[in-house]
Amino acid sequence: MQSPTAVLALKRISLARFRRSEDGQDLLEYGLLVSLIAIVALGAVAGLGTTIVNVFWGVIAAASV
């Protein structure tokens, strides 16, 4: 059986390790949020661009007849 002193020392060391600052976590969350917004924006612009091209080419084709 382990001594209570050793158990308390290990517990204190492990708690100190997991109580570190979480500043980097905020930066990571913002980075993920920005990348998600960029992916959605690219998809929206691509879809809108295709629609605009089809409308303009439809007008050009109708005008050239």
Summary of the structure (lengths in Angstrom):
residues: 65
radius of gyration: 29.0
end to end distance: 93.7
largest distance: 93.9
contacts: 112
relative contact order: 0.05
helix: 86%
strand: 0%
